[in-house]
Amino acid sequence: MKLFAEKLQSIEMTNKTNAKIEALVSFFEQASDQDKLWAIALFTGKRPSRPVKTTLLREWCIEVAQIPEWLFLESYGATGDLGETLALVLPPNESQNEKSLHQWLSEIIELKSKPEDEKKDYVLASWNSLDDYQRLLFNKFIGGSFRIGVSKKTLVNALAKYADKDPNQIMHSLVGNWHPKETSFEDLISGAHINYDNSQPYPFCLAYALDKELDELGNPNEWQVEYKWDGIRGLVIKRNNEVFIWSRGEELVTNQFPELVEYFLTFPHDFVIDGEILAVKKEGVLLFNDLQKRLNRKNVSKKMMQEIPVGFFAYDLLEFQGENVTQQSMEERRKKLEVVLENRETDTVRLSEIIEFSEWNALYEIRENARNFNSEGLMLKRKSSVYHVGRKKGDWFKWKVDPLTIDAVMIYAQRGSGRRSSKYTDYTFAVQAEDKLVTIAKAYSGLTDKEITEISRWVTKNEIEKFGPVRTVKPELVFEIAFEGIGFSKRHKSGVALRFPRIKRWRRDKTVKDIDTIESVKALIQN
Amino acid sequence: MSFVTYTKKGIYCKPGKFYLDPWYPVDYAIISHGHADHARWGNKKYLCHHHSKPILQHRIGSHINVQSLGYNETIVINGVKVTFFPAGHIIGSAQIKLEYKGYVVVFTGDYKTQPDFLTVPFEPVKCHEFITESTFGLPIYKWKSEERLQQELIQWVLENQKKNRTSVFFGYSLGKAQRILKLVEHVAPIFVHNAIHKTNLAINSAGIELPKSELIMADFDKKKVQNKIVVLPPALLGSRMLKRIPNAATAICSGWMQIRGNRRWRGVDAGFVISDHADWDGLLQTIKETEAEKVYVTHGYQAVLSKYLNEKGIYAKELNTLYGEEELSKSEEAIEA
């Protein structure tokens, strides 16, 4: 546990991926196999089920620390993390112990079935034997989610480096079905429980943003133009009656989309298809915000699948019946893709539409209208191009619609969480509606650290009211808010919903008198 | 408040006709310590501790009219007895005790109750009214002993040297920098930035000896600092000078480093929880020891601390001062403390 804590601390401190990998490798080099397994389990979300409710942890901590509850909550507000607050509010530990990570987690698993007074004794004794940071980890094991600055990909790369294996195979091994109590480290990383031949992916071919005039691309006939979709780029692999879905992040996301797996399993052929995973209904493509609700869940409920059905728009074919076709031309690959999907297209799974046009000029209007059905612009692909590895200039371009912008005033500010807990980083903005202000968007990205620091300071001085973590502030600071789309909405008080609102810049030159009105915002909605 | 009142310009002693750490220029200012949010420019006359005098002259100007006093020494100003007591915050920091017609008010400025290796240790002073800071007024703030900190810092430097890395500490040029020098003295040669060097010279002129350190300028010799220790003011985070330091391992030393989010926010390699302010227990212990009937809480978590005290049956009130502001505007807020 000590070693784990030490390495995690250095992982947390750095934002350099290589340094994180180095720390993980050094952990794997020194830790026992059992500890390695548990570390991997924790990083991949295989935490033991919660043996003690967090409300109890809080209650016990308040009792031991002898502080009023409101003071605990103030402290919680300052750290933004329950496990950390518990760790810091408690008095310093009086003893040390050297239990291994494996032992801690085994004890925590057994704890679940114990009576409450025994649980309390165990937790209190544990708190008293761990320093601040190990206490924080213990609290995370026991009560909360264990999310600490290591992405699945970083973990996979560290393991691959340590064990000298193919990262994609490791990824498949980790995503596969295993439990730290039932496998050995060797078996896990050598993939004894999986068949990697079936899941092995291809690297994605990526596009550059269009950086020249359309007519500089040459003859329009040599180009295939499609809509650009804003979902999750996905690689669907079907081999030997198994289906795998890889995301752009080189993660296996198969389990998140059961309806796609079921659908692709019905195909007679084996293939690898590149496409876009989208939330899509009969009427069309939904917002990315909707798709997001489906992501990174442990279990996808039936209700969720009905509310936000997921579809797939196929862009490209990379492998057919075991044959790699990436070196064939886009045009040939597209023909084969059409054959694969022939008579199998549904409302939600279909070929990416090819836009017919004869002159470059015609594309401007098509691009402008793309927003109307939640597309974010156009993709231009050279018909003669092979499927490149990664980003290669000249053959594939993305041509996005320009974002819309409005000027709005900040009315609420909220502290960030985790790494940003000391600053006000999340803001709510409003526009003018007759004689009052109406909330239009919440946004938190787009400012520099320096601006955030300055705004945080301003918020402290200009707060009017507190609602829990939210501060109402004087409507004074004006920001230009950019967004990708806008539609009418019954759920929002303003009557409109913005898609991907973000802060474009802080308009220090403007005052609250200069902000947009709700009428001028509504006028942006296209019918 | 009693004969000491709160005004727009600062905390004012009516019968004495002087201000305590005023934030706007006044005729007569008694200064608790040399940090810029307490010792401001433009006062006609200053009174501070002997050790703060050269610091004020260095920071505000050599021309200022400044008189100084030792700890436990008393002078009478317009009938008000003024005595300085050690505040343990930085070199020359003093609590200001005012006594008028048998009524005692103590103003802490900033203070730290745990002894370090450099400043004269804090002494609690009995009083009727206590004006206390509250920078770290939450129970999550608990400091380690100076010995523990020393171990941590030395170990970090030695580990860095094993990996052929230069240890770079960031600390406010007055106070934190000297404390760091003392903590890592004799471990490796130490290099300091000009702002720290000049502050050190001012402190030396007060007759205080500091650990040996060498000045580095922008065009320093890289080979010379490799594997050694460098101390820089926080403003140099991300600077060109830092980039020139070969194989730098960076560390911020500040009380704010107690919080995980703050440690990660800065993108440095280490965050050491080293503060020159009282921690939660230090604040409560001190307030108890002063036996004060009324407590006025200034800069920091004033709302939290005064609410807590009131619940405990100690009369307490918030005072909204402008202390802590100067550092903020230099975007050093997370480091000065």
Contacts between the chains, C-beta under 8 A, distances in Angstrom:
chain1	res1	chain2	res2	distance
A	10	B	269	7.7
A	12	B	260	7.0
A	12	B	263	7.2
A	12	B	264	5.8
A	13	B	263	6.2
A	13	B	264	6.6
A	13	B	268	6.9
A	13	B	269	5.8
A	13	B	270	6.4
A	13	B	271	7.0
A	14	B	267	7.8
A	14	B	269	6.6
A	15	B	264	7.9
A	15	B	267	5.3
A	65	B	139	6.4
A	67	B	139	5.5
A	68	B	308	7.5
A	68	B	311	6.6
A	70	B	307	7.7
A	71	B	138	7.7
A	71	B	139	6.3
A	71	B	304	6.9
A	71	B	308	6.2
A	72	B	139	8.0
A	74	B	138	6.2
A	74	B	301	7.7
A	74	B	304	5.2
A	75	B	138	5.1
A	75	B	139	5.9
A	75	B	140	4.7
A	78	B	138	5.7
A	78	B	140	6.4
A	78	B	259	6.7
A	79	B	140	6.3
A	79	B	259	5.3
A	79	B	260	7.1
A	79	B	261	6.9
A	80	B	261	6.0
A	81	B	260	6.8
A	81	B	261	7.4
A	84	B	259	7.4
A	84	B	260	5.6
A	85	B	140	6.6
A	88	B	139	7.7
A	88	B	140	3.8
A	88	B	141	7.9
A	88	B	142	7.4
A	88	B	258	6.9
A	89	B	139	5.1
A	89	B	140	5.8
A	92	B	142	6.8
A	136	B	260	7.4
A	149	B	264	7.5
A	416	B	261	7.8
A	417	B	261	7.8
A	418	B	260	7.7
A	418	B	261	5.5
A	418	B	264	7.5
A	419	B	260	7.8
A	419	B	261	4.9
A	419	B	264	4.1
A	419	B	265	5.3
A	420	B	261	6.3
A	420	B	265	6.6
A	421	B	259	6.8
A	421	B	261	3.8
A	421	B	262	7.7
A	422	B	256	7.0
A	422	B	259	6.6
A	422	B	261	5.9
A	422	B	262	5.2
A	422	B	265	6.7
A	422	B	334	7.3
A	423	B	265	7.6
A	449	B	265	7.9
A	450	B	331	6.7
A	453	B	331	5.8
A	453	B	333	7.6
A	457	B	328	5.6
A	457	B	333	7.8
